Amino acid sequence: MHLLLVEDDMDLGAALQRALVGRGFTSEWVRLAKDARDRVEHNEAHRFACALLDLGLPDGQGLDLLRGWRRLGIALPVIVLTARDAVQSRVAGLDAGADDYIVKPVEPEELGARI
């Protein structure tokens, strides 16, 4: 299963990629909303079984990216992966079209099960 990992933190992104490989997944890692948008919106969404999406990115907000995908009719499953743990943030993520919402830090076993 091939995933799109959208995470700007270098250490966390590398750790997530290692954890994913250890569970049999492959992933393409991008650090910017622009790069995620390019991968998904240019008829490439089919390449990914799922996107793991951080909310705070250097060039935009993950929720804006997610809302845009849903407005375009892109049904790629999205798991929000963020440190934002307030109930309002979780509800906003799900209302924006996320299929799941995970608060960091996440155990690799749980992440694999949710994927």
N, C-alpha and C positions, 0 to 999 in steps of 0.2 A: 504494500500500500504506500503510495507516494503522497506526501503532505507538503503544504506550503507553510513555512514557519515565518511569521512576521514578528520580529523581536529586535529592538535596537541595542540592547545591552550585550556587549561582546561576550562576557563571561557566561551569562545566563544562556545566550543563544548557543554557544559551543556546548555547554552542559546539556541542554535540551536535545541537541543533535546527537550527542553520544548516547543519551538515554533512549532516544527513538531508535537508533541503529541497534542498540542492545535488545530491543523488543521486536526487531524484524521490519521496522519501517524505514523508508528512505524519505529524505526531505530536501526541499530547496529553501534556503534561508535568505531572507531579505531583511534589511534594516530600516527601510523607508516606506511610507505609505505609497509614494509614487511608484516604487518598484513593485509593490504588491498589486497596485492597480493595473500596471502594465501586464503582469503575469496573468491576471484573472480576466481583465476586460478585453483582451485582444484574442478572443476565442481560444484561450488556453486553460480556462477553468476546468475543462474535462481532464486535464493532466493530473489533477489533484483529487484525492479522495476526501480531503478535509483541509481546512486552514486553521492554524493556531494563531490567534490574533491578539497582540498586545494593544492596549488602548492608548498609551502615551508614546507617540512616535515623534522623532525630531521635526518632521515636516507636516504633521497633522494628527488628527485624532482617529484612532481605530474605529470608533463608532460612526464617524462620518463616512469612512471607507465602507463599512458594513452597510450602512443605510443606502449608500450609492449603489452597491452591488444588488441589494434587494429591489431598489427602484428600477434597475435595469433587467430585473427578472433572473438574475444569476442565483441559482439555487445551491451553490457550493456549500456543503455543511461547514459551519464556522463555530469553533470553540474559542471563546474569549479567554485569554490567559493573562491575568493582570493582578496587581497588588491592591487594586481598589476593592475593598471588602464591604463597603456600606451597602445596606439593603437597597437604597435608591440606585446605586451604581449597578447592582446585579439586575434589578428590575429593568433599568434603562437598557442594559445590554441585551437582555432577552426580548424586550419590546422592539429593539432595533433590528431583530432578526437573528440573533445568535441562537445556535442550537443547544449550546451549553455554556456555562460560565464557571471558570475555575479561578480561585484566588491563589496567587503565589505566596509562598513556595508550594509546589505540588510534588508529591511523591511520584516517581516514575511509574510505579505499578498502577496508581490511580489514573494517571494521564493515559497510559496504554489502555486501560479498561474503558475509559470514557471515549477514546477514539473509536 
